[in-house]
């Protein structure tokens, strides 16, 4: 799975709200997950990670909305995804082989889950 850095550039911040670019968040709206106590329990996270710790998040989502808008001055495309299944693990340094194996396992689990759901 290819990972993309979602951090906004200075230009992107300035384009969104030029007068307050310095106080704009570093990442776009909708890229932050909030996990409450019940969600943490479901994920088996009995011990809270330290602030700044990196974690691996795997998720299966369903596309709930797709839209495209075109005008003289602007084109936009949007996709909304409702995350339905998710897993979180400590992101200790992993080798490329370990990352690929984890992605393969997650994909296979998702396929099995979908087969059971359809049965």
N, C-alpha and C positions, 0 to 999 in steps of 0.2 A: 504494500500500500504506500503510495507516494504521499508524503506529508508536505503541506504548504504552510508557510509562515503567513499568518493572517494579520500581522501588525501593520497598522496604517502608516504610510510614509508621511513626511511633513506636507507634501503636496496634496495628498488625499485629505489630510486634516484641514488644510487651508481651503480646499475646494468645498468641503462639506459645510463649514461655518467660518468664513474668513476672519471675522472680527474676534473670534475666541479660539483660534486655532491652537494656541498654547495650552488651553485648559481642556481640550478635547481628549477623550480616552485614547489609549494606544491601539485598541482593537475595536472593530466594528460592532454595532449592536447585534445581539443574538448569538455571539460567539462565546458567551460565558454561561456555564452550567451552574445551577444552584441546587445542591443536594441537601435536603432536610434530614432530620434524624431517621425518619422512616425509610427514606431512600438509602441512607448510609447502612442501615440495618439490612436491607434487601441485598446490598452489594457486599455484605460481610465485612464492612469496614468498622470494626470495633475500636481500633486505635486510630486516632486522627493523625494524618500526616502533618509534617511541619510546613509552615508557610514558606513557599519558595521551592518545595520538593516537586520534582517532576513525576507525573503519573501517566501511565498508558491507558487510554480510554478507547474501548472498542464498542461500536454501537451498530444496531440494526434499526433503520428508520423507514418510514413510509412517506412517500412524497404526497403531501396533502394539497398543494397548490402550485400551479405553474402559470406564470403570466409574462407577457412581453408587450412592451409599449414603445411606439415609435412616434416621434414628433420632429418638427423641423430642427429643434435645438438639442434634442436629447433622445437617446435610445436606452431602454432599460430592460433587463431580464431578471426575473425573480423565481426562486424555487423555495418552498417551505417544506421542511422535513420534520415529521413528528418522530422523535426517538422512541422506540418501543422496547427494545432490549439493549442493555448496556452492561459493560463490565469495566472495572477499574483495577489496575495493578500498579505497584511501585514501578517506576521506570528507571531502575538501576541500569547502568550502561549495558546494552545488549549488543551482541554481534549481529551482523546482517543476517546470518543463518538463523539465529534465535528469533529475530523479528519476523523473518519469512515464515518460520515454523508456527509462530503465534498467530500470524495472519491466516495461515492455512487452516489451523485448528479452529479459529473463530469462524471462518467461512464454512467449514464442514459442519460445525455446530449449528450455524444458521440454516444450512440446507436441511439438516435433520429436523430442526424445529419447524421449519416451513412444511416439510413432508407430514409431520405429525398433525400440524394444524389443519392441513387439507384433508387428512384421512377421516 
